[in-house]
Amino acid sequence: MLNRLKKWTIGTAALFVLAVAASANAYSAPKTVLVVGDSLSAEYGIARGSGWVALLEQKLKAENIDARVVNASISGETTSGGRTRLPALLQQHKPNVVVFELGANDGLRGLPVASAQDNLRTMISLAQQNKAKVLLVGMRMPPNYGRAYTERFAAMYQTLAAQAKVPLVPFMLEGVAQETANFQADRMHPLASAHPTILNNIWPQLIPLIRP
């Protein structure tokens, strides 16, 4: 009886150690953050490594947060293009967190807000179906697009975030758009010096999704 009890105790202890080890490995596994955006995230017109996505990767390393950042942003990308590319990106990178920074090009082209909203809704749903947490990054249109359109466009992000229950950065260029000196000659794309501010806008909503 004593021998049986000793064997049972040893076996149970071994299983416990294995379970703890597996739990520790799962806990410490590096997270993958996938950023699906347009030129505002693709370092358009600035030196490589100076955009907010690169700065995010640097900040994570500085804070000893084990995470890999994949920047799948393309200049000129629309919500339709992002929707088309997303399934392959999810399959390839298997992200834990997906950041959607899209919609600006839809708005600048005057495309229907309803179409952009449907594309973003589909992308958020697909990411969630693949067990990824989602952060939605919002934009605003210049006032010359008319009050009705600019208000519908801004409200689109609020509506999507509420419906999908995902965190939202209401305006990624907050603190940047107010000063023309923050922009390149085209007055559309921020200078590298403005990208730390962009990261500061995004970081508070993003980091809770990355940390265990």
GROMACS elastic network, one bead per residue, 0.5 to 0.9 nm:
[ bonds ]
;  ai    aj funct       b0    kb
    1     4     6  0.51116   500
    1     5     6  0.62157   500
    1     6     6  0.86656   500
    2     5     6  0.50303   500
    2     6     6  0.61544   500
    2     7     6  0.86185   500
    3     6     6  0.50606   500
    3     7     6  0.61716   500
    3     8     6  0.85564   500
    4     7     6  0.51201   500
    4     8     6  0.61035   500
    4     9     6  0.85518   500
    5     8     6  0.50414   500
    5     9     6  0.60484   500
    5    10     6  0.85522   500
    6     9     6  0.50779   500
    6    10     6  0.61020   500
    6    11     6  0.84706   500
    7    10     6  0.51565   500
    7    11     6  0.60029   500
    7    12     6  0.84601   500
    8    11     6  0.51014   500
    8    12     6  0.60037   500
    8    13     6  0.84877   500
    9    12     6  0.51327   500
    9    13     6  0.60788   500
    9    14     6  0.85854   500
   10    13     6  0.50961   500
   10    14     6  0.61653   500
   10    15     6  0.86901   500
   11    14     6  0.51080   500
   11    15     6  0.62882   500
   11    16     6  0.86033   500
   12    15     6  0.51458   500
   12    16     6  0.61423   500
   12    17     6  0.86845   500
   13    17     6  0.62009   500
   13    18     6  0.86494   500
   14    17     6  0.51361   500
   14    18     6  0.62530   500
   14    19     6  0.86051   500
   15    18     6  0.50960   500
   15    19     6  0.61063   500
   15    20     6  0.86104   500
   16    19     6  0.50709   500
   16    20     6  0.61813   500
   16    21     6  0.85612   500
   17    20     6  0.51402   500
   17    21     6  0.61048   500
   17    22     6  0.85854   500
   18    21     6  0.50284   500
   18    22     6  0.60910   500
   18    23     6  0.84812   500
   19    22     6  0.51213   500
   19    23     6  0.60728   500
   19    24     6  0.85434   500
   20    23     6  0.50054   500
   20    24     6  0.60687   500
   20    25     6  0.85659   500
   21    24     6  0.50542   500
   21    25     6  0.61574   500
   21    26     6  0.86132   500
   22    25     6  0.50978   500
   22    26     6  0.61940   500
   22    27     6  0.85212   500
   23    26     6  0.51354   500
   23    27     6  0.60599   500
   23    28     6  0.86019   500
   24    28     6  0.60539   500
   24    29     6  0.84265   500
   25    28     6  0.52046   500
   25    29     6  0.59121   500
   26    29     6  0.52743   500
   26    30     6  0.88540   500
   27    30     6  0.85291   500
   27   212     6  0.71383   500
   28    31     6  0.87574   500
   28    66     6  0.77525   500
   28   212     6  0.86763   500
   29    66     6  0.76182   500
   29    67     6  0.85964   500
   30    65     6  0.82507   500
   30    68     6  0.68379   500
   31    65     6  0.88833   500
   31    66     6  0.65696   500
   31    68     6  0.60956   500
   31    69     6  0.84626   500
   31    95     6  0.72892   500
   31    96     6  0.58462   500
   31    97     6  0.76893   500
   31   210     6  0.67624   500
   31   211     6  0.86016   500
   32    66     6  0.89893   500
   32    67     6  0.56374   500
   32    69     6  0.58876   500
   32    70     6  0.72558   500
   32    93     6  0.75295   500
   32    94     6  0.74292   500
   32    96     6  0.53301   500
   32    97     6  0.64432   500
   32    98     6  0.85231   500
   32   210     6  0.84977   500
   33    67     6  0.70249   500
   33    68     6  0.60494   500
   33    70     6  0.60721   500
   33    71     6  0.83970   500
   33    93     6  0.89485   500
   33    95     6  0.56830   500
   33    96     6  0.61580   500
   33    98     6  0.58081   500
   33    99     6  0.74127   500
   33   210     6  0.78376   500
   34    68     6  0.84904   500
   34    69     6  0.60619   500
   34    71     6  0.61520   500
   34    72     6  0.69283   500
   34    89     6  0.83966   500
   34    90     6  0.85261   500
   34    93     6  0.77236   500
   34    94     6  0.87150   500
   34    95     6  0.59253   500
   34    96     6  0.79590   500
   34    97     6  0.62030   500
   34    99     6  0.61288   500
   34   100     6  0.85797   500
   35    41     6  0.80032   500
   35    53     6  0.78059   500
   35    69     6  0.75353   500
   35    70     6  0.61996   500
   35    72     6  0.56966   500
   35    73     6  0.65061   500
   35    97     6  0.85025   500
   35    98     6  0.58828   500
   35   100     6  0.62670   500
   35   101     6  0.74184   500
   36    41     6  0.81724   500
   36    70     6  0.87742   500
   36    71     6  0.67515   500
   36    72     6  0.51097   500
   36    74     6  0.80118   500
   36    82     6  0.69745   500
   36    86     6  0.81275   500
   36    98     6  0.73441   500
   36    99     6  0.60691   500
   36   100     6  0.51401   500
   36   101     6  0.60851   500
   36   102     6  0.73559   500
   37    40     6  0.71992   500
   37    41     6  0.56598   500
   37    42     6  0.71800   500
   37    71     6  0.81181   500
   37    72     6  0.68790   500
   37    74     6  0.64037   500
   37    75     6  0.80423   500
   37    77     6  0.69942   500
   37    78     6  0.84837   500
   37    79     6  0.88917   500
   37    82     6  0.77131   500
   37    99     6  0.78982   500
   37   100     6  0.60247   500
   37   102     6  0.51730   500
   37   103     6  0.86945   500
   38    41     6  0.56597   500
   38    42     6  0.60679   500
   38    44     6  0.89529   500
   38    72     6  0.87900   500
   38    73     6  0.51167   500
   38    76     6  0.58008   500
   38    78     6  0.73003   500
   38    82     6  0.89769   500
   38   101     6  0.68052   500
   38   102     6  0.61304   500
   38   103     6  0.84217   500
   38   104     6  0.79470   500
   38   105     6  0.78808   500
   39    43     6  0.63114   500
   39    44     6  0.52989   500
   39    45     6  0.88643   500
   39    73     6  0.69662   500
   39    74     6  0.59254   500
   39    76     6  0.61084   500
   39    77     6  0.74023   500
   39   189     6  0.77398   500
   40    43     6  0.64459   500
   40    44     6  0.67575   500
   40    51     6  0.82650   500
   40    52     6  0.86563   500
   40    73     6  0.84295   500
   40    74     6  0.89178   500
   40    75     6  0.75683   500
   40   101     6  0.82195   500
   40   189     6  0.65896   500
   40   190     6  0.75960   500
   41    44     6  0.77338   500
   41    51     6  0.67349   500
   41    52     6  0.67624   500
   41    53     6  0.64236   500
   41    71     6  0.78428   500
   41    72     6  0.88172   500
   41    73     6  0.59501   500
   41    74     6  0.78278   500
   41    75     6  0.81273   500
   41   101     6  0.75627   500
   42    51     6  0.73798   500
   42    52     6  0.89994   500
   42    53     6  0.81180   500
   42    71     6  0.74867   500
   42    72     6  0.79526   500
   42    73     6  0.51119   500
   42    74     6  0.57172   500
   42    75     6  0.60770   500
   43    46     6  0.55523   500
   43    47     6  0.70576   500
   43    48     6  0.65205   500
   43    49     6  0.79006   500
   43    50     6  0.72260   500
   43    51     6  0.51734   500
   43    52     6  0.81113   500
   43    53     6  0.85131   500
   43    54     6  0.89865   500
   43    73     6  0.89279   500
   43    75     6  0.83891   500
   43   192     6  0.82958   500
   44    47     6  0.83342   500
   44    48     6  0.89146   500
   44    51     6  0.85643   500
   44    75     6  0.67788   500
   44   189     6  0.71967   500
   44   190     6  0.87393   500
   45   184     6  0.77517   500
   45   189     6  0.76042   500
   45   190     6  0.86450   500
   45   191     6  0.78970   500
   45   192     6  0.86760   500
   46    49     6  0.86101   500
   46    50     6  0.68840   500
   46    51     6  0.74014   500
   46   190     6  0.86242   500
   46   191     6  0.67210   500
   46   192     6  0.58920   500
   47    50     6  0.57570   500
   47    51     6  0.78181   500
   47   192     6  0.75286   500
   48    51     6  0.71293   500
   48    54     6  0.82112   500
   49    52     6  0.84525   500
   49    53     6  0.81938   500
   49    54     6  0.51600   500
   49    55     6  0.72120   500
   50    53     6  0.82258   500
   50    54     6  0.62274   500
   50    55     6  0.65729   500
   50   192     6  0.57825   500
   50   193     6  0.82965   500
   50   195     6  0.73566   500
   50   196     6  0.88091   500
   51    54     6  0.54760   500
   51    55     6  0.62389   500
   51    56     6  0.86657   500
   51   191     6  0.89106   500
   51   192     6  0.62699   500
   51   193     6  0.89836   500
   51   194     6  0.88153   500
   51   195     6  0.56648   500
   51   196     6  0.80097   500
   51   198     6  0.89742   500
   51   199     6  0.88045   500
   52    56     6  0.59826   500
   52    57     6  0.86972   500
   52   192     6  0.85202   500
   52   194     6  0.88197   500
   52   195     6  0.50278   500
   52   196     6  0.62711   500
   52   197     6  0.84073   500
   52   198     6  0.63625   500
   52   199     6  0.52772   500
   52   200     6  0.89605   500
   53    57     6  0.64958   500
   53    58     6  0.88003   500
   53    69     6  0.77648   500
   53    70     6  0.86739   500
   53    71     6  0.69219   500
   53   195     6  0.88194   500
   53   199     6  0.76600   500
   54    57     6  0.51786   500
   54    58     6  0.63952   500
   54    59     6  0.87152   500
   54    69     6  0.82615   500
   54    71     6  0.84427   500
   55    59     6  0.60968   500
   55    60     6  0.86049   500
   55   195     6  0.80255   500
   55   196     6  0.72070   500
   55   199     6  0.72876   500
   56    59     6  0.50628   500
   56    60     6  0.61716   500
   56    61     6  0.86549   500
   56    69     6  0.80418   500
   56   199     6  0.67732   500
   56   203     6  0.79639   500
   57    60     6  0.52199   500
   57    61     6  0.63697   500
   57    62     6  0.86896   500
   57    67     6  0.78896   500
   57    68     6  0.73491   500
   57    69     6  0.61144   500
   58    61     6  0.52152   500
   58    62     6  0.61567   500
   58    63     6  0.87113   500
   59    63     6  0.62030   500
   59    64     6  0.85754   500
   59    65     6  0.85935   500
   60    63     6  0.52024   500
   60    64     6  0.61956   500
   60    65     6  0.50943   500
   60    66     6  0.72024   500
   60    67     6  0.69487   500
   60    68     6  0.88781   500
   61    65     6  0.58234   500
   61    66     6  0.70578   500
   61    67     6  0.79235   500
   62    65     6  0.76865   500
   63    66     6  0.88914   500
   64    67     6  0.89366   500
   65   210     6  0.83996   500
   65   211     6  0.75481   500
   66   211     6  0.89996   500
   67   210     6  0.76356   500
   70    93     6  0.80318   500
   70    95     6  0.87754   500
   71    74     6  0.88731   500
   72    89     6  0.80138   500
   73    77     6  0.75958   500
   73    82     6  0.88076   500
   73   101     6  0.84786   500
   74    77     6  0.54951   500
   76   105     6  0.64438   500
   77    80     6  0.80240   500
   77    81     6  0.59240   500
   77    82     6  0.67648   500
   77   102     6  0.73844   500
   77   103     6  0.84108   500
   77   104     6  0.87330   500
   77   105     6  0.67114   500
   77   106     6  0.86106   500
   78    81     6  0.51648   500
   78    82     6  0.62604   500
   78    83     6  0.85725   500
   78   102     6  0.63747   500
   78   103     6  0.60688   500
   78   104     6  0.74851   500
   78   105     6  0.55070   500
   78   106     6  0.56814   500
   78   116     6  0.82428   500
   79    82     6  0.50066   500
   79    83     6  0.60233   500
   79    84     6  0.85949   500
   79   102     6  0.57811   500
   79   103     6  0.57061   500
   79   104     6  0.87525   500
   79   105     6  0.81158   500
   79   106     6  0.69414   500
   79   115     6  0.85412   500
   79   116     6  0.58170   500
   79   117     6  0.83989   500
   79   118     6  0.89288   500
   79   119     6  0.57286   500
   79   120     6  0.63830   500
   79   123     6  0.87784   500
   80    83     6  0.51011   500
   80    84     6  0.63117   500
   80    85     6  0.87850   500
   80   106     6  0.86954   500
   80   115     6  0.84612   500
   80   116     6  0.73473   500
   80   119     6  0.60937   500
   80   120     6  0.84841   500
   81    84     6  0.51205   500
   81    85     6  0.62739   500
   81    86     6  0.85735   500
   82    85     6  0.51486   500
   82    86     6  0.58544   500
   82   100     6  0.88687   500
   82   102     6  0.77361   500
   82   119     6  0.82148   500
   82   120     6  0.85395   500
   82   123     6  0.78872   500
   83    86     6  0.53776   500
   83    87     6  0.77715   500
   83   119     6  0.61152   500
   83   120     6  0.74181   500
   83   122     6  0.73442   500
   83   123     6  0.58382   500
   84    87     6  0.71667   500
   84    88     6  0.85149   500
   85    88     6  0.59535   500
   85    89     6  0.64703   500
   85    90     6  0.89853   500
   86    89     6  0.50058   500
   86    90     6  0.61041   500
   86    91     6  0.85693   500
   86   123     6  0.70908   500
   86   126     6  0.82906   500
   86   127     6  0.83444   500
   87    90     6  0.52515   500
   87    91     6  0.62463   500
   87    92     6  0.86412   500
   87   123     6  0.87868   500
   87   126     6  0.77680   500
   87   127     6  0.85792   500
   88    91     6  0.50880   500
   88    92     6  0.60325   500
   88    93     6  0.85480   500
   89    92     6  0.51317   500
   89    93     6  0.59544   500
   89    94     6  0.76861   500
   89    95     6  0.86988   500
   90    93     6  0.55059   500
   90    94     6  0.50821   500
   90    95     6  0.65101   500
   90   126     6  0.88267   500
   90   127     6  0.73444   500
   90   130     6  0.74741   500
   91    94     6  0.56469   500
   91    95     6  0.87168   500
   91   130     6  0.88503   500
   92    95     6  0.87280   500
   94   130     6  0.78450   500
   94   131     6  0.89193   500
   94   132     6  0.81566   500
   95    98     6  0.65456   500
   95   127     6  0.86544   500
   95   130     6  0.84675   500
   95   131     6  0.84181   500
   95   132     6  0.61579   500
   95   133     6  0.85742   500
   96   130     6  0.87979   500
   96   131     6  0.70613   500
   96   133     6  0.61622   500
   96   134     6  0.86991   500
   96   209     6  0.85494   500
   96   210     6  0.78658   500
   97   127     6  0.84945   500
   97   131     6  0.87386   500
   97   132     6  0.50782   500
   97   134     6  0.57191   500
   97   135     6  0.75913   500
   97   206     6  0.87283   500
   97   209     6  0.67874   500
   97   210     6  0.69797   500
   98   124     6  0.85843   500
   98   127     6  0.70457   500
   98   132     6  0.64679   500
   98   133     6  0.62114   500
   98   135     6  0.63257   500
   98   136     6  0.85523   500
   99   133     6  0.86097   500
   99   134     6  0.59079   500
   99   136     6  0.60247   500
   99   137     6  0.71627   500
   99   206     6  0.82617   500
  100   120     6  0.81163   500
  100   123     6  0.84054   500
  100   124     6  0.81148   500
  100   134     6  0.75100   500
  100   135     6  0.63134   500
  100   136     6  0.51026   500
  100   137     6  0.59686   500
  100   138     6  0.86851   500
  101   104     6  0.83972   500
  101   135     6  0.86741   500
  101   136     6  0.65411   500
  101   138     6  0.67929   500
  101   139     6  0.82105   500
  101   172     6  0.86609   500
  102   105     6  0.75307   500
  102   106     6  0.82603   500
  102   116     6  0.88725   500
  102   120     6  0.79808   500
  102   136     6  0.86469   500
  102   137     6  0.74645   500
  102   138     6  0.76891   500
  102   139     6  0.81052   500
  103   106     6  0.51196   500
  103   107     6  0.62603   500
  103   108     6  0.87119   500
  103   113     6  0.89374   500
  103   116     6  0.65032   500
  103   117     6  0.85123   500
  103   120     6  0.82680   500
  103   138     6  0.78661   500
  103   139     6  0.71829   500
  103   153     6  0.87307   500
  104   107     6  0.51234   500
  104   108     6  0.61471   500
  104   109     6  0.86278   500
  104   138     6  0.85808   500
  104   139     6  0.62553   500
  104   140     6  0.74774   500
  104   141     6  0.74710   500
  105   109     6  0.61102   500
  105   110     6  0.84866   500
  105   111     6  0.86199   500
  106   109     6  0.53287   500
  106   110     6  0.63047   500
  106   111     6  0.52500   500
  106   112     6  0.77725   500
  106   113     6  0.78876   500
  106   115     6  0.89191   500
  106   116     6  0.67324   500
  107   111     6  0.59004   500
  107   112     6  0.79192   500
  107   113     6  0.74688   500
  107   116     6  0.85196   500
  107   140     6  0.84233   500
  107   141     6  0.66155   500
  107   145     6  0.87909   500
  107   149     6  0.86939   500
  107   150     6  0.85151   500
  107   153     6  0.73223   500
  108   111     6  0.77134   500
  108   141     6  0.72474   500
  108   142     6  0.87151   500
  108   145     6  0.83984   500
  110   113     6  0.82623   500
  110   145     6  0.81218   500
  110   149     6  0.85651   500
  111   114     6  0.86462   500
  111   115     6  0.74989   500
  111   116     6  0.76488   500
  112   115     6  0.54616   500
  112   116     6  0.67555   500
  112   117     6  0.87981   500
  113   116     6  0.51974   500
  113   117     6  0.60512   500
  113   118     6  0.85790   500
  113   149     6  0.80509   500
  113   152     6  0.69987   500
  113   153     6  0.60550   500
  113   156     6  0.73329   500
  114   117     6  0.50329   500
  114   118     6  0.61254   500
  114   119     6  0.86581   500
  114   156     6  0.82470   500
  115   118     6  0.51237   500
  115   119     6  0.62567   500
  115   120     6  0.86700   500
  116   119     6  0.51269   500
  116   120     6  0.61855   500
  116   121     6  0.85096   500
  116   156     6  0.85135   500
  117   120     6  0.51777   500
  117   121     6  0.59976   500
  117   122     6  0.85541   500
  117   153     6  0.88963   500
  117   156     6  0.62350   500
  117   157     6  0.78702   500
  117   159     6  0.88955   500
  117   160     6  0.73578   500
  118   121     6  0.50538   500
  118   122     6  0.61640   500
  118   123     6  0.86512   500
  119   122     6  0.52048   500
  119   123     6  0.62775   500
  119   124     6  0.87247   500
  120   123     6  0.50285   500
  120   124     6  0.61199   500
  120   125     6  0.85194   500
  120   157     6  0.89586   500
  120   160     6  0.78507   500
  121   124     6  0.52262   500
  121   125     6  0.61631   500
  121   126     6  0.85996   500
  121   160     6  0.65355   500
  121   163     6  0.89032   500
  121   164     6  0.78353   500
  122   125     6  0.51465   500
  122   126     6  0.61063   500
  122   127     6  0.86372   500
  123   126     6  0.51014   500
  123   127     6  0.61671   500
  123   128     6  0.85813   500
  124   127     6  0.52241   500
  124   128     6  0.62104   500
  124   129     6  0.86104   500
  124   133     6  0.89843   500
  124   134     6  0.67377   500
  124   135     6  0.88076   500
  124   136     6  0.84443   500
  124   160     6  0.88081   500
  124   164     6  0.74641   500
  124   166     6  0.87309   500
  125   128     6  0.51096   500
  125   129     6  0.60905   500
  125   130     6  0.86562   500
  125   164     6  0.76646   500
  126   129     6  0.50264   500
  126   130     6  0.63740   500
  126   131     6  0.89279   500
  126   132     6  0.88745   500
  127   130     6  0.50987   500
  127   131     6  0.66673   500
  127   132     6  0.54154   500
  127   133     6  0.73156   500
  127   134     6  0.71216   500
  128   131     6  0.50074   500
  128   132     6  0.50753   500
  128   133     6  0.63024   500
  128   134     6  0.71730   500
  129   132     6  0.73653   500
  133   166     6  0.79126   500
  133   209     6  0.65961   500
  133   210     6  0.87800   500
  134   166     6  0.60485   500
  134   167     6  0.73116   500
  134   206     6  0.88168   500
  134   209     6  0.79575   500
  135   161     6  0.86261   500
  135   166     6  0.61619   500
  135   167     6  0.54080   500
  135   168     6  0.60609   500
  135   169     6  0.77679   500
  135   205     6  0.73669   500
  135   206     6  0.65851   500
  135   209     6  0.81759   500
  136   157     6  0.74513   500
  136   160     6  0.85022   500
  136   161     6  0.69927   500
  136   166     6  0.70530   500
  136   167     6  0.63829   500
  136   169     6  0.63555   500
  136   170     6  0.83476   500
  137   157     6  0.78497   500
  137   167     6  0.87017   500
  137   168     6  0.58590   500
  137   170     6  0.64529   500
  137   171     6  0.68817   500
  137   172     6  0.63181   500
  137   202     6  0.76426   500
  138   154     6  0.73615   500
  138   156     6  0.87107   500
  138   157     6  0.58522   500
  138   158     6  0.83787   500
  138   168     6  0.70770   500
  138   169     6  0.57030   500
  138   172     6  0.60847   500
  138   173     6  0.89384   500
  139   153     6  0.81893   500
  139   154     6  0.67846   500
  139   157     6  0.81741   500
  139   169     6  0.86742   500
  139   170     6  0.68663   500
  139   172     6  0.61486   500
  139   173     6  0.73865   500
  140   143     6  0.89742   500
  140   150     6  0.67378   500
  140   151     6  0.84511   500
  140   153     6  0.68276   500
  140   154     6  0.56000   500
  140   170     6  0.86040   500
  140   171     6  0.65945   500
  140   172     6  0.87927   500
  140   173     6  0.86199   500
  141   144     6  0.81886   500
  141   145     6  0.68063   500
  141   146     6  0.89384   500
  141   149     6  0.82048   500
  141   150     6  0.53819   500
  141   151     6  0.85582   500
  141   153     6  0.72365   500
  141   154     6  0.77183   500
  142   145     6  0.60542   500
  142   146     6  0.82428   500
  142   150     6  0.72696   500
  143   146     6  0.57484   500
  143   147     6  0.65904   500
  143   150     6  0.68136   500
  144   147     6  0.80483   500
  144   150     6  0.87816   500
  145   148     6  0.83160   500
  145   149     6  0.64158   500
  145   150     6  0.63992   500
  146   149     6  0.56270   500
  146   150     6  0.61663   500
  146   151     6  0.85578   500
  147   150     6  0.52464   500
  147   151     6  0.59601   500
  147   152     6  0.85094   500
  148   151     6  0.53729   500
  148   152     6  0.62533   500
  148   153     6  0.86091   500
  149   152     6  0.51857   500
  149   153     6  0.60261   500
  149   154     6  0.86440   500
  150   153     6  0.50498   500
  150   154     6  0.61893   500
  150   155     6  0.85363   500
  151   154     6  0.52558   500
  151   155     6  0.60598   500
  151   156     6  0.85640   500
  152   155     6  0.50837   500
  152   156     6  0.61347   500
  153   156     6  0.52278   500
  153   157     6  0.74920   500
  154   157     6  0.60257   500
  154   158     6  0.71782   500
  154   170     6  0.79274   500
  154   171     6  0.85447   500
  155   158     6  0.50995   500
  155   159     6  0.61004   500
  155   160     6  0.85929   500
  156   159     6  0.52234   500
  156   160     6  0.62053   500
  156   161     6  0.86555   500
  157   160     6  0.51453   500
  157   161     6  0.60745   500
  157   162     6  0.85189   500
  157   168     6  0.75361   500
  157   169     6  0.88202   500
  157   170     6  0.71712   500
  158   161     6  0.52982   500
  158   162     6  0.61947   500
  158   163     6  0.86121   500
  158   168     6  0.74331   500
  158   170     6  0.73620   500
  159   162     6  0.52424   500
  159   163     6  0.60814   500
  159   164     6  0.85389   500
  160   163     6  0.51395   500
  160   164     6  0.59605   500
  160   165     6  0.80124   500
  160   166     6  0.81319   500
  161   164     6  0.53483   500
  161   165     6  0.54681   500
  161   167     6  0.62579   500
  161   168     6  0.60930   500
  162   165     6  0.50363   500
  162   166     6  0.68721   500
  162   167     6  0.84165   500
  162   168     6  0.89048   500
  163   166     6  0.80667   500
  167   205     6  0.63520   500
  167   206     6  0.81357   500
  168   171     6  0.87592   500
  168   202     6  0.88053   500
  168   205     6  0.69799   500
  169   172     6  0.62729   500
  169   201     6  0.70562   500
  169   202     6  0.61812   500
  169   204     6  0.89577   500
  169   205     6  0.68564   500
  169   206     6  0.89916   500
  170   174     6  0.85587   500
  171   174     6  0.55722   500
  171   201     6  0.80355   500
  172   175     6  0.87923   500
  172   176     6  0.85972   500
  172   197     6  0.88914   500
  172   198     6  0.58646   500
  172   199     6  0.83064   500
  172   201     6  0.61039   500
  172   202     6  0.68364   500
  173   176     6  0.50208   500
  173   177     6  0.54915   500
  173   178     6  0.85277   500
  173   190     6  0.86572   500
  173   194     6  0.88328   500
  173   197     6  0.79396   500
  173   198     6  0.60092   500
  173   201     6  0.77644   500
  174   177     6  0.62529   500
  174   178     6  0.76399   500
  174   197     6  0.80787   500
  174   198     6  0.74634   500
  174   201     6  0.70939   500
  175   178     6  0.61528   500
  175   179     6  0.79058   500
  175   194     6  0.88579   500
  175   197     6  0.70479   500
  175   198     6  0.81859   500
  175   201     6  0.86695   500
  176   179     6  0.60424   500
  176   180     6  0.81964   500
  176   181     6  0.88867   500
  176   182     6  0.61354   500
  176   183     6  0.82548   500
  176   190     6  0.76738   500
  176   194     6  0.64527   500
  176   195     6  0.87321   500
  176   197     6  0.71388   500
  176   198     6  0.76062   500
  177   180     6  0.69432   500
  177   182     6  0.73538   500
  177   183     6  0.81423   500
  177   188     6  0.89470   500
  177   190     6  0.84059   500
  178   182     6  0.84256   500
  179   182     6  0.57231   500
  179   183     6  0.78621   500
  180   183     6  0.56269   500
  180   184     6  0.85209   500
  180   187     6  0.67636   500
  181   184     6  0.79587   500
  181   187     6  0.87330   500
  181   190     6  0.89495   500
  181   191     6  0.85615   500
  182   187     6  0.84494   500
  182   189     6  0.85968   500
  182   190     6  0.56935   500
  182   191     6  0.57427   500
  182   192     6  0.85938   500
  182   193     6  0.73363   500
  182   194     6  0.59278   500
  183   186     6  0.73944   500
  183   187     6  0.51548   500
  183   188     6  0.64139   500
  183   189     6  0.55979   500
  183   191     6  0.51138   500
  183   192     6  0.88282   500
  183   194     6  0.79423   500
  184   187     6  0.54754   500
  184   188     6  0.69121   500
  184   189     6  0.56798   500
  184   190     6  0.58315   500
  184   191     6  0.55521   500
  185   188     6  0.79584   500
  185   189     6  0.82328   500
  186   189     6  0.67671   500
  187   190     6  0.76742   500
  190   193     6  0.78355   500
  190   194     6  0.59256   500
  190   195     6  0.71309   500
  191   194     6  0.54695   500
  191   195     6  0.71021   500
  192   195     6  0.54042   500
  192   196     6  0.80143   500
  193   196     6  0.67993   500
  193   197     6  0.82442   500
  194   197     6  0.55270   500
  194   198     6  0.66516   500
  195   199     6  0.62244   500
  195   200     6  0.85309   500
  196   199     6  0.50715   500
  196   200     6  0.61761   500
  196   201     6  0.87000   500
  197   201     6  0.63149   500
  197   202     6  0.88043   500
  198   201     6  0.51055   500
  198   202     6  0.64580   500
  198   203     6  0.86586   500
  199   202     6  0.50489   500
  199   203     6  0.57318   500
  200   203     6  0.53315   500
  200   204     6  0.72345   500
  201   204     6  0.69616   500
  201   205     6  0.81410   500
  202   205     6  0.58340   500
  202   206     6  0.61531   500
  202   207     6  0.86479   500
  203   207     6  0.57720   500
  203   208     6  0.88540   500
  204   207     6  0.59007   500
  204   208     6  0.74171   500
  205   208     6  0.65239   500
  205   209     6  0.76476   500
  206   209     6  0.55320   500
  206   210     6  0.67972   500
  207   210     6  0.51185   500
  207   211     6  0.61399   500
  208   211     6  0.54455   500
  208   212     6  0.79303   500
  209   212     6  0.77218   500
